[in-house]
Amino acid sequence: MNRTIKLALLSCVMALALPTQAKQAHKVVSPNGRLALSAGIDTQGRPYYELQRDTRSIINRSLLGFQLADGSLSENFRQVSVLRA
């Protein structure tokens, strides 16, 4: 996986690490505009990401979360804030 994809994935995962309520996706686009990483929270409060190159889907919508021995950290997320730099 090249460096641009790794940085884009890491940025979205870090953005979703905080509990996140709006059901809208946020997008990060590579400098050349060919890669677009979207991340958001679905209507059930589950965080997700997806990656496209040009118009082709590279990674279909994939859910994020952790399954722990004493419970699940994969739903009921809400968006607290969005910071754009």
C-alpha positions in Angstrom: 0.0 0.0 0.0 1.6 3.3 -1.0 2.3 6.1 1.5 -0.6 8.4 0.3 -3.2 5.6 1.0 -1.7 4.8 4.4 -1.7 8.5 5.4 -5.3 9.0 4.2 -6.5 5.8 6.1 -4.7 6.9 9.2 -6.2 10.4 9.1 -9.7 9.0 8.8 -9.2 6.4 11.5 -7.8 9.1 13.9 -10.7 11.4 13.1 -13.2 8.6 14.0 -11.3 7.6 17.2 -13.3 10.2 19.1 -17.0 9.3 19.6 -18.6 10.7 16.6 -23.9 12.0 15.7 -24.1 13.4 12.3 -24.9 10.8 9.6 -22.7 12.5 7.0 -19.5 11.4 5.4 -16.3 13.4 5.4 -13.9 13.1 2.5 -10.1 13.4 2.2 -8.7 13.7 -1.3 -5.2 13.1 -2.4 -3.2 16.0 -3.8 -3.6 14.8 -7.4 -7.3 14.2 -6.8 -7.4 10.6 -7.9 -7.8 9.0 -4.4 -10.8 9.9 -2.2 -11.2 8.4 1.3 -14.6 8.9 2.9 -15.4 8.2 6.5 -18.6 8.6 8.5 -21.2 7.1 10.7 -24.2 5.3 9.3 -27.7 5.6 10.6 -27.1 2.9 13.3 -24.1 4.8 14.7 -21.5 2.5 13.2 -18.3 4.2 11.9 -17.2 3.3 8.4 -14.7 4.2 5.7 -14.5 3.7 1.9 -11.8 4.4 -0.7 -12.1 5.3 -4.4 -9.6 5.9 -7.1 -10.9 8.0 -9.9 -14.5 6.6 -10.2 -13.5 3.0 -9.2 -14.2 1.7 -5.7 -10.9 0.3 -4.2 -12.3 -0.5 -0.7 -16.1 -0.8 -0.4 -17.8 0.6 2.7 -16.1 -1.1 5.6 -17.2 -0.9 9.2 -14.7 0.1 12.0 -14.8 -1.0 15.6 -13.6 -3.4 18.2 -15.2 -6.6 19.5 -14.0 -7.0 23.2 -14.5 -9.9 25.6 -16.8 -7.7 27.7 -18.6 -5.8 24.9 -18.5 -4.1 21.6 -17.1 -0.8 20.5 -18.6 -0.8 17.0 -21.9 1.1 17.2 -23.7 4.0 18.8 -21.1 6.5 17.9 -21.9 10.1 17.5 -20.1 13.0 16.0 -18.9 15.6 18.5 -17.0 18.0 16.2 -15.2 18.3 12.9 -11.9 20.1 12.5 -10.5 20.9 9.1 -6.9 21.9 8.7 
